[in-house]
Amino acid sequence: MLLSDNLYVTRIEQSAGEMGKLDGKVALITGAGSGIGRATALLFAEEGAKVAVADRAPAGGQETARMIKDSGGEAIFIKADVSKAADVERMVKTTADTYGRIDILYNHAGINSPIAPIAELTEEDWDLVLNTNLKSVFLGTKYTIPVMLKQGGGIIINTASIMGMCAQTYISPYCASKAGIILFTKATSVEYSKHNIRANCICPGFITTPMTEPWLPSVQMDHTPPGKAGQPENIAKAALYLASDDSAYVTGSSLVVDGGYSAEWAVPLKESPAQG
Ligand SMILES: NC(=O)c1ccc[n+]([C@@H]2O[C@H](COP(=O)([O-])OP(=O)(O)OC[C@H]3O[C@@H](n4cnc5c(N)ncnc54)[C@H](O)[C@@H]3O)[C@@H](O)[C@H]2O)c1
């Protein structure tokens, strides 16, 4: 459990009875059993949403749902591997059958890439990352859109990455998957805006979660304005903005939340301009 989880549970209890930004809404969040997905599930619940917590890992997913329910919120856990069409179709159907609608779909689940030069990557490496990170977004969107059309609209949020905007060496499948999400998000927006469906993605920078903890200390962060990695709540708050009416005129966009990391083009200079 992240330290900040307790903070959110306390806030869900405190906010019971107050107006939330997502009162009456139903949110389906994939990868909600850990890290950013869990922080978002807790924040959405705090803001009044009923949350379908989807994850392939039952322990984490059940724990997130329990945390929400223990603090007076409403949640169900759905075990699903988002890279498999049958699982995603069942995940969407279970959510719609349980709560009657899906107002917010947050396609968040994803994995890191095997670290290797392109010539040494296998077809299996490529398929694993692309299926988990990108095909999953297509599947989640494909099966949820009919529900949203039937109810008159909805909101789709996808998790991309700053690695979908700039290449990092030796994780080409990850970069390709995240770049694909940015354009798939725009395509979703273009096709469905007229049906009152908004689609946006978030491009996180380096965020402290179980996914990044093993190697995050080796990333040089001192040139970002905050000088440190972000927390899951930083992304959860961006997701809340995109999920609420505060972003009513925002669709097809990619929201960078990286503490300014990608703002600097880190070109190693042979000599500083001041010396030249
Ligand atoms: N943490 C970061 O710095 C960072 C930066 C940019 C983007 N992201 C993106 O955020 C997402 C991961 O979130 P996190 O950092 O909180 O990591 P995390 O490892 O804490 O959580 C990922 C969750 O996704 C689940 N998951 C993985 N594969 C799945 C599958 N096939 N089906 C269903 N669930 C699956 C895992 O069980 C886990 O609960 C990914 O899409 C990742 O690319 C993270």
The ligand as a Gaussian input file, in Angstrom:
#p B3LYP/6-31G(d) Opt

LIG

0 1
 N        4.878000       5.130000     -13.315000
 C        5.334000       5.887000     -14.293000
 O        6.357000       6.579000     -14.168000
 C        4.609000       5.911000     -15.600000
 C        5.005000       6.856000     -16.560000
 C        4.337000       6.886000     -17.779000
 C        3.303000       6.014000     -18.015000
 N        2.953000       5.105000     -17.071000
 C        1.868000       4.180000     -17.392000
 O        1.042000       3.950000     -16.266000
 C        0.550000       2.606000     -16.341000
 C        1.051000       1.775000     -15.180000
 O        0.735000       2.360000     -13.994000
 P        1.684000       2.371000     -12.735000
 O        2.887000       3.161000     -12.969000
 O        0.805000       2.760000     -11.639000
 O        2.219000       0.855000     -12.607000
 P        1.844000      -0.318000     -11.625000
 O        2.734000      -1.441000     -12.031000
 O        1.827000       0.138000     -10.223000
 O        0.323000      -0.672000     -12.021000
 C        0.007000      -1.329000     -13.209000
 C       -1.212000      -2.193000     -12.962000
 O       -1.631000      -2.715000     -14.232000
 C       -1.925000      -4.090000     -14.079000
 N       -1.743000      -4.773000     -15.359000
 C       -0.601000      -4.969000     -16.049000
 N       -0.842000      -5.676000     -17.156000
 C       -2.181000      -5.932000     -17.176000
 C       -3.035000      -6.628000     -18.054000
 N       -2.570000      -7.240000     -19.152000
 N       -4.342000      -6.686000     -17.767000
 C       -4.836000      -6.091000     -16.645000
 N       -4.081000      -5.433000     -15.768000
 C       -2.754000      -5.351000     -16.027000
 C       -0.952000      -4.590000     -13.022000
 O       -1.412000      -5.792000     -12.415000
 C       -0.905000      -3.399000     -12.055000
 O       -1.885000      -3.510000     -11.048000
 C        1.075000       2.012000     -17.607000
 O        0.167000       2.229000     -18.669000
 C        2.356000       2.803000     -17.793000
 O        2.825000       2.748000     -19.110000
 C        3.564000       5.028000     -15.881000

